[in-house]
Amino acid sequence: MDLDPDLAALRPLGGFFVLRTLRPAAGDPAGVRIDGLPPLATAYGTSLPDGHRDVLTSRVETVAARLRTDEFRVAASIAHQGLAARLWSAALGCAARYGRLPDLDARLLRWDAGAAAPDDLWLTEVRALPGSAGPDRLAEAVVHGHLQPLAETLRARYGVAVGLLWGNAASALAGAARELERWARADGRTEDVDRVRALGDALLAHPSLRSAGVRTGPGFRRRSCCLYYRVPGGGICGDCCFTQPPRSSPSAASG
């Protein structure tokens, strides 16, 4: 199935799976809705265009304010997991619905750091990558194209442990695959269930992700903690390495 200009096949999936697109208007290559939004590439330590604010700092500050925390390391972790979930969801959704993957180059994606999903990411040009959307193609697009440079930037800026960040990435991948499997099963798409399960298993075996946790069927248990328990009113997530919130900083688990 060919990619359509609006990636409309993702819409029934809802939530994190939707990837907004905008065909450029005449004389306005950026498009009206995304005018002023920086490319996602600016979050990865690249130079900022004139007039653009540091989009990653803006996102972390937004998350910190919403969670009412003054620990920016914690906010950076939660912001990271949210973005990882968006990227994995869009990529897996395209793989399941189209069998193809659009070019998700960070220079083509615009990021609204103050918005919630699904209105936070916009793809300015839909162009299919060659070949089918197999695990190597998805790993190249998401792991190498986004998660590796993002992890390096967050570690350098906020001191977030690398093990924690890859735990976030693996958790986001497992969660996206689980939700997509649930949708496909409810819609009677047995072949999509099998495809997504196989993709998830293959991607979680990637060298950057395979030590991040253990997958049993659709379930996943990570070996690190995203630090959400440190947020006022927070707790532990369903796949956390802890069974109850620790009383002190989990240095081993967060690394």
KEVOKE-915702 format. One record per residue: x, y, z of N, C-alpha, C in turn. Coordinates in steps of 0.02 Angstrom, whole numbers, plus 50000, padded with zeros to 5 digits. Layout:
% KEVOKE-915702
XYZXYZXYZ ...
This chain:
% KEVOKE-915702
500434994050000500005000050000500445006250000 500335010749952500745016749947500565021650002 501065025450024500935030850073500505036150040 500005038550076499615044150050499875050650079 499745056350047500045062750069499865064850139 499305062250166499095064250234499185058650285 499475053050265499555047250309498895045650345 498355045750306497685045050333497565038250365 497925033150344497825026450372498025026050446 498395031050470498595031050541498035033750585 497565037350557497055040750597496625036050638 496405030350611496005025850653496375023250714 497045023450712497435021050769497405026050828 497325032450811497245037650861497865039050902 497785043750949498295045250998498995046150971 499455042550999500165043450984500345041150913 499905037450880500065034750814499975039850758 499565044850768499425049750715500045054150704 500215054950641500755059550623500475064750577 500435070950600500145076250561500595077850501 500295079250446500665081050386500385087550359 500775090850318500535096950287500875097750220 500485097750168500765099050102500895106450096 501505108350076501685115450075501205119750035 501035125450062500625130350026501065134249978 500775136749924501155140549875501495146549908 502135147149897502505152749925502665152149999 502465146550030502585145750102502825138650114 503475137350103503725130650107503655127450176 503595131450229503515128650296502805126750311 502325129850278501625128550292501365133150347 500725134850344500445139650391500435136950462 500185130750472500105128150539500765127150576 501305126050539501945124750571502425130550566 502175136250544502605142150540502875143750609 503525144350614503845145950678504045139850719 503815133850700504015127950737504685125450712 505155124050757505815121950735505825114650713 506275112850668506365105750651506585101850713 506385095650716506575091450772507325090750778 507675091650723508405091250724508715096250772 508365101750786508655106650832508675104150904 508335098550918508365095650985508995091650996 509355090250942509915085550947510595089050944 510625095050969511265098450975511485101850911 511055102150860511235105750799511125113150809 511385117150765511315124350772510585126350759 510355131550794509665133750788509595138950732 509035138650694508905143950646508795150550683 508915156050648508815162650678508105163250704 508035165750766507375166950794507065160950828 507385155150824507095149150856507385148250926 506955146250972507165144651039507415137451040 507815135751090508045128951098507445124551114 507245120451067506615116651072506645111351127 507225108351138507265103151189507205106251259 507545111751271507485115151335506765117251347 506445119751294505745121851300505295115951319 505405110151289505005104251305505115102051377 505735101751398505885099551466505575104351517 505625110851504505325115751549504565115151551 504265113751493503535112851490503325106751530 503685101151523503525095151560503625096251635 504165099551653504295100951724503725104951755 503475110051718502935114151744502295110051751 502145105851702501525101851704501545096751760 502135094051774502205089051826502345092051895 502445098551896502585102251958503215099551993 503745098651953504375096451981504915101451964 505385102252010505965106551996506585102351981 506495095851973507045091351953507045090651877 507475094451845507465094351772507725087751743 508105084051781508305077351759507695072851752 507245073451800506625069551798506195071751739 506105078251731505705080851675506015078851608 506675078851604507005076951541506865069651525 506855065351576506705058251565505995057351540 505515060751572504815059951552504705062851482 505015068551467504965071451400505255066651348 505815063651365506135058851319505685052951305 505375050151357504955044351346504345046051302 504075052051312503515054151271503695054751197 504275057751183504485058451114504655051651084 504985047351123505145040651098504505036851080 503995037651122503355034251108503035036851044 503075043351033502795046250971503155043550910 503815043350913504205041150855504085033750841 504105029550893503995022450883503285021150858 502795024750886502095023550867501995025250793 502235030950772502155032950702502495027950655 503105025850673503475021250631503135014350628 502945011650686502605005150687501925005550653 501565011050663500925011850630500985011750555 501485015250528501595015150456501795008150432 502205004750471502414997950452501814993350448 501354993950496500774989550498500254991350445 500134997850436499585000050392499795000650319 500425002350307500655003350238501164998150215 501534995250263502094990950245502684994950219 502645001550224503175006150203503285011250258 503845014550255504015019550305504165026150271 503855031650294504045038150266504725040250293 505055044550258505685047350282505545051450345 505815049250402505705052750465506325056650486 506695058950436507285063150450507095068850496 507525070050546507375075150596507315082150567 507575083150507507505089750474506825090550441 506475084950430505815085250400505255085650452 505405083650513504905083850566504935090450603 504355093550616504315099550657504015097650724 504275100750777504085098850845503795104850882 503165104250903502855109350945502965107251017 503455110351049503665108351116503145109651170 502645113751155502145115251204501495111451196 501455107251144500825103751128500855096551153 500255093651160500205086651177500085082551114 500225076151117500095071751059499355071651044 499135071250981499565070050922499755076450885 499645082250914499775088550878500485091150890 500925087150918501595089550932502075088650874 501975083550833502425082050778502075083050711 502435086350665502185087450597502725085250548 502525081450498502985079350445502875083850385 503385087550366503285092650315503285089950244 503535083850235503545080850168503495073350175 503005070350143502915063050146503255059950085 503805056650098504155053250044504365046450070 504185041250034504295034450057505035032550052 505285029150103505945026350100505925020150056 506465018450023506465012549979506385006150020 506065001249990505984994750021505424994450071 505344988550100504814987450149505034989850218 504544990650262504674993150330504854987450376 505434984550367505674979250410506034982050471 506264977750516506584980150578507224984150566 507614982450516508214986350502508044993350480 507524993950438507315000550414507055004750472 506665001750518506395005450575506945007350624 507425002850634507975004350680508395010150653 508525010050588508905015450557508545022150565 507895022150554507505028350557507425030950628 507275026550675507095028850743507695028550790 508035022850793508595022250841509175026750820 509395025850758509985029650735509805036850717 509225037850688509035044550666508815049150722 508565046250778508285050450831508535048650901 508455042450921508565040750991509295041151012 509745039450969510455039950987510675047150997 510555051650948510755058650959510365061951016 509745060051026509355062951081509635060751148 509825054351154510115051951216510765055551232 511175056551182511815060051193511695067151218 511195070451189511055077351208510775077651279 510315073251297510025073351364510535071451418 510975066851402511495065151450511955071151462 512145074551408512595080151414512275086051450 511645087451435511315093351463511045092351533 510755086451546510395085451608510665079751651 511185076451628511485071051667511045064951674 510595063851627510165057951630510575051851609 510535046551649510925040551635510735037351569 511235034951533511115031951468510675025751474 510795021651526510385015651536509655017351546 509525022651583508835024851593508515026751527 508885030451486508605032851422508455026951375 508885021951373508735016251330508185012051360 508115012151427507535009051458506895012551437 506915019251435506335023051411506165021151339 506685020751297506575019251226506275012351217 506525007451254506265000651249505555000251276 505425003651331504755003851360504255006951311 504465012451279504035015851231503895011351171 504395007751148504305003151092503824997451111 503934994451169503504988951190502784991351199 502694997351227502025000051236501675001451170 502045004351122501755005751057501554999351021 501994994251024501834987850992501224984651025 501184985051091500624982051127499964985351108 499954992051103499344995551085499144994151012 499644993650969499494992250899499234985150890 499534980450927499274973650926498554973450950 498394977151003497714977151030497224979850978 497424985150943496984988050892496874982950835 497424979950812497384975250756496954969150775 497024966750835496634960950857495894962750860 495734968650887495044970750892494734971750823 495144973550774494904974750706494934968450662 495124962950693495154956650656495734956150607 496264959950618496834959950572497384955450600 497274948950594497744944050621498444944850592 498484946250527499144946950496499524952950523 499164958350541499484964150571499734962650641 499344958650679499564956650746500234953050742 500264948250696500884944250689501464948650665 501324953350619501854957750593502134962250648 501684965250686501894969750739502274966050794 502034960050812502394956150862503094954450839 503164952450776503834950750750504284956950747 504004962650726504404968850725504634970850795 504164970450843504344972250911504904967850938 504844961350928505354956650952506034958150920 506034959350854506664960650819506974967250842 506564972450851506834978850872507084978750943 506744975150987506984974751057507624970651062 507814967151009508454963551008509014967850980 508854974150962509374978750937509904979750991 510544980450973511074981051023510954986651074 510634992151055510514997551102509934996151150 509514991151133508904990051171508874983251207 509274978651185509174971751209509324970851283 509744975051313509874974451385509424978851427 508934982251394508514987151430507944983951469 507784977651452507234974351487507104967451458 506574964351483506394957551462505684957651436 505574954851377504914954351348504664947251352 504054946451376503714939951378503044940751345 502984938151283502364939351245502294946851233 501694949551245501604956851237501854960751297 502014957251352502234960651413502964962551410 503154967551451503844969851452504014972351522 504594970551547504834972951612505524976051602 505574982451614506214985851604506674984851662 507324986151652507824985351704508024992051735 507674997351716507825003951743507175007351761 507225013351789506635017151811506655023951777 506065026251753506035032651718506035038651766 505995037151832506005042251885505325045751896 504805043051867504145046151876503935046151949 504185041551989503995041252059504235047552097 504715051252068504975057252101504545063352087 504055062752043503595068152028503075068652085 502895074652107502375075252158501735071452138 501535066752180500945062752165501085057052117 501705056152096501875050852048501945044152082 502085039152044502175032352069502615028552022 502535021952020502925017851974502485015651916 502795014651859502435012651799502345005051798 501905002751754501744995651751502324991251733 502824993951697503394989751677504034991551714 503964995151769504544997551807504934991751838 505584992751848505994987751881505824987251955 505504992351983505314992352053504604989752062 504464986752118503794984652135503434989652179 503814994252208503544999752246504035005552242 503795011752249504245017552243504805017152294 505425017952272505985017852320505985024052364 506305023352421506335028852468506925033452455 507405031052417507995035152402508135034852327 508595039052304508735039452233508995032752206 508675029952155508875023252130509455023652081 510055024952106510625026052062510765019952018 510705013952048510845008052008510305006951955 509685007551976509135006151928509095011351874 509285017651888509215022851837509805022851789 510315018951802510885018651758510835012951711 
